[in-house]
Amino acid sequence: MRVKYVTTEEIASNWGLTESYVRSLCSDGRIKGAERFGCIWSIPENATWDVPRKTKDDGRLRGSGRSNRFRQVEPLR
């Protein structure tokens, strides 16, 4: 099965972020599955990203009670 890739512009629009911040996340390796082809980032449609949040000593997110550090984002339609 082929993975459908989308652009940083589409991801930024879907996630409510700026395109430059999405490119920065890709460069830092914080968007899982993002690949660079020349000067263009291709991101899997069902990608997740590492949300920078402070955690408690036991690994749980502060104030949420959840320990999952990756945010699942709805696929583009």
C-alpha positions in Angstrom: 0.0 0.0 0.0 1.3 3.4 -1.0 1.6 6.2 1.6 0.1 9.5 0.5 2.3 12.5 1.2 1.2 16.1 1.6 3.1 19.4 1.7 4.1 21.5 4.6 1.4 24.0 3.5 -1.4 21.4 3.8 -0.1 20.2 7.2 0.2 23.7 8.5 -3.4 24.5 7.5 -4.7 21.3 9.0 -2.9 21.5 12.3 -3.3 25.3 12.7 0.4 26.1 12.6 2.6 28.3 10.3 4.3 26.7 7.4 7.7 27.8 8.6 7.1 26.1 12.0 6.1 22.9 10.2 9.4 23.0 8.2 11.2 23.6 11.5 9.5 20.5 13.1 10.6 18.5 10.0 14.2 19.7 10.2 14.3 18.8 13.9 12.9 15.3 13.2 9.8 15.9 15.3 7.3 14.9 12.6 7.3 11.2 12.2 7.8 10.0 8.6 8.7 13.4 7.1 11.1 13.2 4.2 13.0 15.8 2.3 13.2 15.7 -1.5 15.5 18.5 -2.6 14.2 21.6 -0.9 10.6 20.2 -0.4 9.4 18.4 2.7 6.9 15.5 2.1 4.9 14.5 5.1 2.7 11.4 5.4 -1.0 12.2 5.5 -1.4 10.4 8.8 1.8 11.9 10.5 2.1 12.7 14.1 4.4 15.2 15.8 6.1 15.4 19.1 4.3 18.0 21.2 6.8 20.0 23.3 5.2 19.9 26.8 6.7 19.7 30.2 6.3 16.4 32.0 6.2 15.3 35.5 8.9 13.0 36.9 6.8 9.9 36.2 6.5 10.8 32.5 2.9 12.0 32.6 2.1 15.3 31.0 1.7 18.1 33.5 -2.0 18.8 34.1 -3.4 16.2 31.7 -2.9 12.8 33.4 -1.8 11.4 30.0 1.6 9.9 29.3 1.4 9.9 25.5 3.8 12.5 24.1 2.7 12.1 20.5 -0.4 13.9 19.2 -2.6 12.1 16.7 -3.8 14.4 14.0 -6.8 13.7 11.8 -5.9 12.9 8.2 -6.6 15.5 5.5 -9.7 14.9 3.5 
